[in-house]
Amino acid sequence: MSLEKRLLKNKIMENIKNSGNPQTFTVPTEFNAALHAKCPKCRRGDIFANSMYGLKAQKMNVNCPHCDFKFEREPGYFYVSMFVSYAFNVAQMITIAVATYILTGNLENVWLYLVTIFIGVFLLAPFNYRYSRVVLLYWLSPGLHYDPEKSKDNPYKYSEG
C-alpha cells in the first residue's frame, strides 16, 4: 500500500475515533422534517406508508413507526386539512393561470386555461393530500410540539417478552 493511501486511511480512522459514533442520528429541523413528512413528535418516523407519486393509493400510518404517536388525535381530526388543501388548490390555480398567460400571452382561449389548470391540479393532488395533513400536524395543531426524548432510540421497543 502506498504512503498516500496509508495516510488517508489513518486520517479517516482518526476522524471516526474523534467523532465518537460515526452513525449518530442528527435531528432534522422542523421545516426539513415537515418537507420529508416525518412525525412532528420525534421527527424520525414517516407519516405516510408509501411514496408520494406511485400507482398505489396514498396510505397514512395510524401511528408513528418510531415513537408510536397517534396521528389522528381525535375522530375526524383530518377534516380540517380539507381547508388547507383548498388554500393550496386556489394558490396553485392562480399560479398556473398566470404562468399560462406569461408563457402563451393568450387571453382569448378559455379552454387553454381550463385544460392547463385541470392538468396542474390533477398532477398536484398527491402533494395537496400529503402536505395539507403535514401543515395541519406541524403548524395548525395547538399543543403538538417536538419532544427530544421521543426522537431517541428505544432499544426495548422491538424486544420480545
N, CA, C and O of each residue as an XYZ file, in Angstrom:
644
protein
N       0.848     -1.164      0.000
C       0.000      0.000      0.000
C       0.901      1.236      0.000
O       1.893      1.306      0.725
N       0.530      2.191     -0.822
C       1.356      3.385     -0.933
C       1.227      4.258      0.317
O       0.287      4.128      1.101
N       2.179      5.124      0.467
C       2.223      6.012      1.627
C       0.996      6.931      1.667
O       0.441      7.182      2.737
N       0.571      7.432      0.492
C      -0.595      8.315      0.433
C      -1.859      7.595      0.895
O      -2.661      8.162      1.637
N      -2.038      6.359      0.462
C      -3.230      5.600      0.844
C      -3.238      5.316      2.345
O      -4.285      5.391      2.989
N      -2.061      4.987      2.902
C      -1.983      4.722      4.339
C      -2.286      5.977      5.154
O      -2.985      5.915      6.165
N      -1.753      7.122      4.703
C      -2.024      8.377      5.394
C      -3.514      8.730      5.339
O      -4.093      9.176      6.330
N      -4.120      8.524      4.176
C      -5.544      8.795      4.031
C      -6.365      7.868      4.921
O      -7.314      8.312      5.567
N      -6.015      6.599      4.960
C      -6.719      5.630      5.799
C      -6.583      6.006      7.277
O      -7.561      5.962      8.024
N      -5.372      6.373      7.693
C      -5.156      6.777      9.087
C      -5.947      8.031      9.436
O      -6.487      8.141     10.536
N      -6.016      8.969      8.510
C      -6.764     10.202      8.753
C      -8.256      9.906      8.903
O      -8.918     10.474      9.772
N      -8.778      9.030      8.070
C     -10.190      8.655      8.161
C     -10.468      7.959      9.485
O     -11.455      8.273     10.151
N      -9.617      7.024      9.876
C      -9.811      6.305     11.138
C      -9.720      7.264     12.330
O     -10.458      7.119     13.304
N      -8.825      8.228     12.251
C      -8.677      9.209     13.326
C      -9.928     10.083     13.441
O     -10.372     10.393     14.546
N     -10.498     10.479     12.291
C     -11.732     11.270     12.303
C     -12.881     10.487     12.915
O     -13.691     11.051     13.650
N     -12.961      9.202     12.624
C     -14.019      8.366     13.188
C     -13.848      8.247     14.699
O     -14.823      8.344     15.443
N     -12.624      8.040     15.150
C     -12.376      7.927     16.593
C     -12.698      9.231     17.315
O     -13.261      9.213     18.410
N     -12.343     10.362     16.706
C     -12.556     11.656     17.351
C     -14.020     12.075     17.366
O     -14.443     12.839     18.233
N     -14.790     11.576     16.410
C     -16.189     11.993     16.339
C     -17.098     11.108     17.173
O     -18.309     11.328     17.192
N     -16.560     10.127     17.853
C     -17.397      9.220     18.648
C     -18.035      8.204     17.728
O     -17.346      7.568     16.929
N     -19.336      8.044     17.830
C     -20.060      7.101     16.975
C     -20.298      7.748     15.619
O     -20.986      8.767     15.552
N     -19.753      7.193     14.527
C     -19.892      7.826     13.226
C     -21.309      7.732     12.663
O     -21.625      8.397     11.677
N     -22.168      6.909     13.280
C     -23.509      6.740     12.740
C     -24.571      7.327     13.672
O     -25.679      6.796     13.754
N     -24.251      8.396     14.362
C     -25.231      9.026     15.235
C     -26.284      9.722     14.391
O     -26.002     10.179     13.283
N     -27.493      9.799     14.917
C     -28.602     10.429     14.211
C     -28.715     11.885     14.613
O     -28.762     12.202     15.801
N     -28.758     12.768     13.635
C     -28.978     14.178     13.933
C     -30.440     14.488     13.641
O     -30.977     14.083     12.609
N     -31.071     15.200     14.546
C     -32.487     15.525     14.405
C     -32.640     16.608     13.341
O     -31.963     17.634     13.405
N     -33.526     16.390     12.355
C     -33.706     17.413     11.326
C     -34.435     18.635     11.877
O     -35.113     18.559     12.902
N     -34.287     19.745     11.191
C     -35.011     20.952     11.585
C     -36.502     20.738     11.362
O     -36.910     19.787     10.697
N     -37.304     21.624     11.921
C     -38.761     21.482     11.791
C     -39.187     21.524     10.325
O     -39.997     20.706      9.890
N     -38.647     22.468      9.570
C     -39.018     22.584      8.158
C     -38.569     21.363      7.364
O     -39.322     20.855      6.532
N     -37.362     20.892      7.609
C     -36.847     19.732      6.893
C     -37.654     18.482      7.227
O     -37.938     17.672      6.345
N     -38.023     18.321      8.490
C     -38.838     17.168      8.886
C     -40.218     17.241      8.244
O     -40.750     16.223      7.802
N     -40.802     18.439      8.188
C     -42.106     18.601      7.552
C     -42.010     18.350      6.052
O     -42.905     17.738      5.470
N     -40.945     18.810      5.427
C     -40.745     18.606      3.999
C     -40.685     17.122      3.656
O     -41.181     16.705      2.609
N     -40.085     16.332      4.526
C     -39.970     14.888      4.292
C     -41.101     14.103      4.949
O     -41.053     12.874      4.999
N     -42.116     14.801      5.452
C     -43.313     14.199      6.066
C     -42.938     13.236      7.184
O     -43.348     12.075      7.188
N     -42.158     13.735      8.125
C     -41.781     12.962      9.309
C     -42.710     13.312     10.462
O     -43.379     14.346     10.436
N     -42.752     12.467     11.454
C     -43.597     12.648     12.630
C     -43.263     13.972     13.325
O     -42.085     14.270     13.525
N     -44.267     14.772     13.699
C     -43.969     16.040     14.365
C     -43.478     15.877     15.799
O     -42.881     16.803     16.348
N     -43.714     14.727     16.415
C     -43.279     14.491     17.795
C     -41.810     14.110     17.871
O     -41.069     14.662     18.684
N     -41.372     13.155     17.016
C     -39.989     12.661     17.084
C     -39.148     13.086     15.879
O     -37.919     13.066     15.954
N     -39.784     13.466     14.777
C     -39.124     13.853     13.522
C     -38.308     12.723     12.905
O     -37.392     12.971     12.122
N     -38.637     11.494     13.255
C     -37.912     10.352     12.698
C     -38.820      9.404     11.934
O     -38.443      8.931     10.862
N     -39.995      9.117     12.450
C     -40.905      8.174     11.804
C     -41.650      8.821     10.649
O     -41.890     10.029     10.656
N     -42.015      8.021      9.659
C     -42.740      8.519      8.493
C     -44.226      8.654      8.794
O     -44.815      7.788      9.441
N     -44.827      9.734      8.324
C     -46.268      9.907      8.464
C     -46.995      9.022      7.462
O     -48.050      8.469      7.769
N     -46.434      8.887      6.263
C     -47.076      8.115      5.202
C     -46.340      6.812      4.961
O     -45.122      6.730      5.121
N     -47.102      5.787      4.573
C     -46.538      4.454      4.403
C     -45.917      4.236      3.028
O     -45.127      3.308      2.857
N     -46.253      5.066      2.045
C     -45.714      4.862      0.700
C     -45.256      6.190      0.107
O     -45.384      7.239      0.738
N     -44.726      6.135     -1.100
C     -44.181      7.334     -1.724
C     -45.302      8.242     -2.240
O     -46.448      7.818     -2.388
N     -44.943      9.496     -2.508
C     -45.944     10.475     -2.915
C     -46.535     10.142     -4.279
O     -47.754     10.139     -4.449
N     -45.676      9.862     -5.245
C     -46.149      9.540     -6.585
C     -45.892      8.066     -6.843
O     -44.745      7.620     -6.878
N     -46.949      7.331     -7.018
C     -46.853      5.908     -7.292
C     -48.204      5.409     -7.742
O     -49.184      6.152     -7.754
N     -48.247      4.164     -8.107
C     -49.504      3.593     -8.574
C     -50.389      3.139     -7.421
O     -51.583      2.909     -7.612
N     -49.819      3.008     -6.231
C     -50.614      2.614     -5.075
C     -51.331      3.829     -4.501
O     -50.887      4.965     -4.662
N     -52.449      3.567     -3.828
C     -53.199      4.649     -3.191
C     -52.388      5.230     -2.033
O     -51.577      4.538     -1.418
N     -52.617      6.498     -1.753
C     -51.941      7.154     -0.634
C     -52.399      6.508      0.665
O     -53.600      6.394      0.913
N     -51.457      6.086      1.491
C     -51.801      5.451      2.758
C     -51.033      6.135      3.880
O     -49.812      6.278      3.830
N     -51.780      6.552      4.886
C     -51.182      7.227      6.030
C     -51.049      6.224      7.168
O     -51.967      5.450      7.438
N     -49.899      6.246      7.831
C     -49.720      5.390      9.005
C     -50.668      5.850     10.108
O     -50.913      7.047     10.259
N     -51.201      4.903     10.878
C     -52.063      5.251     12.004
C     -51.217      5.824     13.136
O     -51.566      6.845     13.730
N     -50.106      5.162     13.427
C     -49.172      5.599     14.471
C     -47.791      5.793     13.867
O     -47.474      5.231     12.819
N     -46.984      6.585     14.534
C     -45.603      6.781     14.111
C     -44.837      5.483     14.310
O     -44.911      4.898     15.390
N     -44.103      5.011     13.306
C     -43.341      3.772     13.467
C     -42.194      3.892     14.468
O     -41.692      2.874     14.944
N     -41.770      5.106     14.796
C     -40.651      5.277     15.724
C     -41.116      5.496     17.168
O     -40.663      4.800     18.077
N     -42.017      6.462     17.382
C     -42.400      6.827     18.762
C     -43.823      6.427     19.123
O     -44.257      6.654     20.253
N     -44.555      5.838     18.190
C     -45.911      5.336     18.409
C     -46.919      6.460     18.668
O     -47.953      6.218     19.291
N     -46.642      7.675     18.206
C     -47.580      8.779     18.325
C     -48.748      8.547     17.384
O     -48.539      8.215     16.217
N     -49.978      8.715     17.868
C     -51.170      8.528     17.039
C     -51.428      9.815     16.266
O     -51.650     10.866     16.866
N     -51.400      9.736     14.919
C     -51.523     10.927     14.083
C     -52.927     11.530     14.124
O     -53.073     12.749     14.207
N     -53.953     10.690     14.066
C     -55.317     11.207     14.128
C     -55.683     11.373     15.589
O     -56.081     10.413     16.249
N     -55.550     12.574     16.087
C     -55.664     12.850     17.518
C     -57.075     12.636     18.049
O     -57.250     12.334     19.229
N     -58.073     12.786     17.204
C     -59.467     12.540     17.573
C     -60.217     12.179     16.302
O     -59.729     12.467     15.210
N     -61.394     11.553     16.408
C     -62.141     11.206     15.191
C     -62.459     12.447     14.360
O     -62.930     13.453     14.890
N     -62.202     12.370     13.070
C     -62.461     13.492     12.176
C     -61.406     14.586     12.223
O     -61.630     15.682     11.708
N     -60.269     14.307     12.828
C     -59.217     15.317     13.001
C     -58.748     15.884     11.664
O     -58.482     17.081     11.561
N     -58.646     15.045     10.650
C     -58.083     15.488      9.376
C     -59.098     16.156      8.455
O     -58.753     16.508      7.327
N     -60.351     16.344      8.906
C     -61.292     17.125      8.105
C     -60.808     18.562      7.935
O     -61.081     19.193      6.914
N     -60.103     19.072      8.916
C     -59.574     20.436      8.847
C     -58.552     20.566      7.717
O     -58.379     21.647      7.153
N     -57.879     19.468      7.390
C     -56.877     19.532      6.323
C     -57.520     19.819      4.967
O     -56.825     20.219      4.033
N     -58.838     19.623      4.843
C     -59.515     19.983      3.588
C     -59.420     21.483      3.333
O     -59.292     21.907      2.184
N     -59.481     22.291      4.391
C     -59.367     23.735      4.227
C     -57.956     24.128      3.786
O     -57.784     25.034      2.971
N     -56.960     23.445      4.326
C     -55.579     23.691      3.924
C     -55.394     23.279      2.460
O     -54.755     23.989      1.684
N     -55.952     22.142      2.098
C     -55.871     21.663      0.721
C     -56.576     22.629     -0.232
O     -56.105     22.868     -1.344
N     -57.693     23.176      0.206
C     -58.418     24.168     -0.604
C     -57.539     25.395     -0.847
O     -57.477     25.903     -1.966
N     -56.865     25.868      0.192
C     -55.968     27.019      0.038
C     -54.825     26.688     -0.926
O     -54.457     27.517     -1.758
N     -54.263     25.477     -0.817
C     -53.220     25.048     -1.756
C     -53.756     25.060     -3.187
O     -53.092     25.555     -4.098
N     -54.963     24.513     -3.383
C     -55.547     24.446     -4.728
C     -55.774     25.832     -5.321
O     -55.470     26.058     -6.492
N     -56.297     26.752     -4.537
C     -56.536     28.110     -5.036
C     -55.210     28.752     -5.443
O     -55.109     29.344     -6.518
N     -54.202     28.637     -4.594
C     -52.886     29.213     -4.916
C     -52.296     28.571     -6.174
O     -51.708     29.263     -7.005
N     -52.448     27.261     -6.315
C     -51.920     26.576     -7.499
C     -52.672     26.983     -8.762
O     -52.057     27.176     -9.810
N     -53.995     27.118     -8.676
C     -54.773     27.511     -9.856
C     -54.397     28.917    -10.314
O     -54.245     29.156    -11.512
N     -54.247     29.835     -9.389
C     -53.854     31.206     -9.750
C     -52.455     31.208    -10.361
O     -52.210     31.882    -11.361
N     -51.545     30.456     -9.759
C     -50.175     30.385    -10.278
C     -50.143     29.782    -11.679
O     -49.436     30.281    -12.555
N     -50.904     28.715    -11.894
C     -50.936     28.073    -13.219
C     -51.557     29.012    -14.254
O     -51.085     29.081    -15.389
N     -52.612     29.734    -13.872
C     -53.249     30.666    -14.811
C     -52.301     31.798    -15.193
O     -52.209     32.158    -16.367
N     -51.598     32.359    -14.217
C     -50.641     33.439    -14.509
C     -49.488     32.907    -15.360
O     -49.057     33.568    -16.306
N     -48.985     31.710    -15.027
C     -47.902     31.114    -15.822
C     -48.358     30.842    -17.257
O     -47.594     31.038    -18.203
N     -49.592     30.393    -17.414
C     -50.123     30.150    -18.762
C     -50.187     31.454    -19.558
O     -49.836     31.489    -20.738
N     -50.633     32.511    -18.909
C     -50.693     33.801    -19.601
C     -49.291     34.294    -19.977
O     -49.078     34.770    -21.092
N     -48.346     34.181    -19.056
C     -46.984     34.649    -19.330
C     -46.341     33.846    -20.460
O     -45.648     34.407    -21.308
N     -46.571     32.536    -20.470
C     -45.954     31.684    -21.491
C     -46.629     31.802    -22.857
O     -45.956     31.739    -23.886
N     -47.962     31.973    -22.875
C     -48.660     31.994    -24.161
C     -49.084     33.397    -24.589
O     -49.146     33.684    -25.784
N     -49.373     34.263    -23.640
C     -49.851     35.598    -23.978
C     -51.277     35.586    -24.518
O     -51.739     36.589    -25.061
N     -51.962     34.492    -24.378
C     -53.301     34.319    -24.933
C     -54.353     34.627    -23.874
O     -54.398     33.975    -22.830
N     -55.192     35.609    -24.139
C     -56.321     35.914    -23.248
C     -57.652     35.479    -23.846
O     -58.675     35.531    -23.163
N     -57.662     35.056    -25.093
C     -58.901     34.755    -25.808
C     -59.412     33.341    -25.562
O     -60.622     33.132    -25.482
N     -58.514     32.370    -25.440
C     -58.916     30.964    -25.383
C     -59.125     30.515    -23.936
O     -58.159     30.282    -23.210
N     -60.378     30.396    -23.523
C     -60.706     29.972    -22.162
C     -60.353     28.498    -21.957
O     -59.957     28.096    -20.863
N     -60.498     27.707    -23.003
C     -60.217     26.264    -22.890
C     -58.751     25.997    -22.575
O     -58.435     25.031    -21.881
N     -57.868     26.827    -23.068
C     -56.441     26.688    -22.756
C     -56.223     26.794    -21.257
O     -55.493     25.992    -20.674
N     -56.845     27.769    -20.640
C     -56.712     27.961    -19.196
C     -57.359     26.823    -18.414
O     -56.786     26.328    -17.443
N     -58.544     26.412    -18.833
C     -59.242     25.322    -18.134
C     -58.453     24.018    -18.185
O     -58.339     23.314    -17.181
N     -57.915     23.704    -19.347
C     -57.159     22.449    -19.503
C     -55.860     22.501    -18.706
O     -55.528     21.537    -18.017
N     -55.122     23.597    -18.785
C     -53.852     23.670    -18.042
C     -54.087     23.663    -16.535
O     -53.329     23.032    -15.798
N     -55.115     24.349    -16.071
C     -55.413     24.348    -14.636
C     -55.847     22.965    -14.187
O     -55.413     22.494    -13.136
N     -56.704     22.302    -14.973
C     -57.159     20.954    -14.607
C     -55.989     19.976    -14.540
O     -55.892     19.194    -13.594
N     -55.109     20.011    -15.522
C     -53.943     19.117    -15.528
C     -53.034     19.409    -14.333
O     -52.562     18.490    -13.665
N     -52.796     20.687    -14.071
C     -51.946     21.055    -12.929
C     -52.523     20.603    -11.602
O     -51.799     20.062    -10.766
N     -53.810     20.813    -11.394
C     -54.456     20.402    -10.140
C     -54.449     18.878    -10.015
O     -54.243     18.345     -8.924
N     -54.670     18.185    -11.116
C     -54.658     16.721    -11.098
C     -53.265     16.190    -10.732
O     -53.145     15.266     -9.927
N     -52.222     16.769    -11.320
C     -50.863     16.310    -11.039
C     -50.406     16.656     -9.622
O     -49.587     15.944     -9.042
N     -50.931     17.743     -9.068
C     -50.518     18.164     -7.730
C     -51.425     17.626     -6.619
O     -51.231     17.971     -5.453
N     -52.392     16.805     -6.950
C     -53.304     16.242     -5.938
C     -52.575     15.440     -4.857
O     -52.897     15.605     -3.680
N     -51.606     14.576     -5.198
C     -50.885     13.876     -4.126
C     -50.127     14.827     -3.204
O     -50.062     14.604     -1.996
N     -49.559     15.877     -3.769
C     -48.878     16.896     -2.972
C     -49.861     17.552     -2.003
O     -49.562     17.706     -0.819
N     -51.027     17.935     -2.508
C     -52.034     18.591     -1.670
C     -52.509     17.676     -0.551
O     -52.655     18.113      0.590
N     -52.749     16.416     -0.869
C     -53.217     15.464      0.136
C     -52.202     15.338      1.268
O     -52.547     15.443      2.445
N     -50.966     15.115      0.897
C     -49.920     14.914      1.904
C     -49.636     16.159      2.718
O     -49.680     16.136      3.948
N     -49.345     17.244      2.025
C     -48.853     18.410      2.732
C     -49.953     19.207      3.434
O     -49.658     20.009      4.320
N     -51.211     19.000      3.055
C     -52.277     19.616      3.847
C     -52.327     18.966      5.223
O     -52.586     19.644      6.218
N     -52.085     17.667      5.291
C     -52.049     16.969      6.578
C     -50.776     17.303      7.358
O     -50.810     17.448      8.580
N     -49.677     17.422      6.659
C     -48.417     17.774      7.328
C     -48.501     19.180      7.918
O     -48.080     19.399      9.054
N     -49.043     20.137      7.157
C     -49.193     21.505      7.654
C     -50.116     21.522      8.866
O     -49.854     22.228      9.840
N     -51.195     20.747      8.808
C     -52.106     20.669      9.954
C     -51.395     20.127     11.189
O     -51.554     20.666     12.284
N     -50.613     19.067     11.018
C     -49.916     18.469     12.161
C     -48.825     19.385     12.716
O     -48.680     19.510     13.932
N     -48.069     20.016     11.843
C     -46.914     20.801     12.296
C     -47.271     22.191     12.800
O     -46.756     22.620     13.832
N     -48.138     22.900     12.097
C     -48.310     24.317     12.394
C     -49.716     24.726     12.802
O     -49.899     25.837     13.300
N     -50.710     23.881     12.614
C     -52.080     24.277     12.940
C     -52.678     23.485     14.097
O     -53.862     23.639     14.397
N     -51.898     22.657     14.740
C     -52.387     21.864     15.869
C     -51.824     22.431     17.167
O     -50.622     22.337     17.415
N     -52.673     23.013     17.989
C     -52.174     23.549     19.261
C     -51.760     22.424     20.206
O     -52.426     21.393     20.297
N     -50.670     22.638     20.892
C     -50.201     21.656     21.871
C     -49.416     20.498     21.298
O     -49.034     19.595     22.043
N     -49.162     20.489     20.007
C     -48.395     19.407     19.395
C     -47.015     19.952     19.044
O     -46.858     20.717     18.093
N     -46.019     19.545     19.826
C     -44.661     20.068     19.657
C     -43.661     18.926     19.640
O     -43.949     17.809     20.069
N     -42.487     19.238     19.134
C     -41.383     18.282     19.090
C     -40.943     17.916     20.505
O     -40.820     18.779     21.374
N     -40.709     16.620     20.721
C     -40.248     16.119     22.009
C     -38.901     15.422     21.798
O     -38.863     14.336     21.220
N     -37.790     16.026     22.256
C     -36.467     15.426     22.029
C     -36.333     14.021     22.614
O     -35.574     13.207     22.088
N     -37.049     13.729     23.680
C     -36.976     12.385     24.277
C     -37.558     11.327     23.349
O     -37.104     10.183     23.347
N     -38.552     11.703     22.568
C     -39.194     10.744     21.653
C     -38.296     10.400     20.464
O     -38.464      9.344     19.854
N     -37.344     11.277     20.127
C     -36.502     11.015     18.959
C     -35.342     10.072     19.269
O     -34.661      9.604     18.357
N     -35.119      9.795     20.542
C     -34.039      8.874     20.901
C     -34.436      7.446     20.551
O     -35.615      7.093     20.528
N     -33.413      6.634     20.278
C     -33.664      5.226     20.003
C     -34.115      4.526     21.266
O     -33.582      4.763     22.351
N     -35.103      3.663     21.113
C     -35.601      2.881     22.231
C     -35.186      1.434     22.016
O     -35.783      0.752     21.184
N     -34.179      0.939     22.740
C     -33.694     -0.424     22.500
C     -34.696     -1.490     22.916
O     -34.584     -2.637     22.485
N     -35.674     -1.135     23.744
C     -36.634     -2.127     24.227
C     -37.904     -2.183     23.396
O     -38.774     -3.014     23.654
N     -38.025     -1.306     22.396
C     -39.248     -1.234     21.620
C     -39.523     -2.531     20.849
O     -40.665     -2.985     20.786
N     -38.483     -3.122     20.267
C     -38.680     -4.284     19.422
C     -38.331     -5.591     20.115
O     -38.335     -6.647     19.481
N     -38.027     -5.534     21.407
C     -37.670     -6.776     22.091
C     -38.923     -7.573     22.409
O     -40.005     -7.012     22.585
N     -38.765     -8.878     22.479
C     -39.881     -9.764     22.781
C     -39.931    -10.027     24.278
O     -38.913    -10.000     24.969
N     -41.157    -10.285     24.766
C     -41.319    -10.694     26.159
C     -41.560     -9.562     26.993
O     -41.722     -9.711     28.204
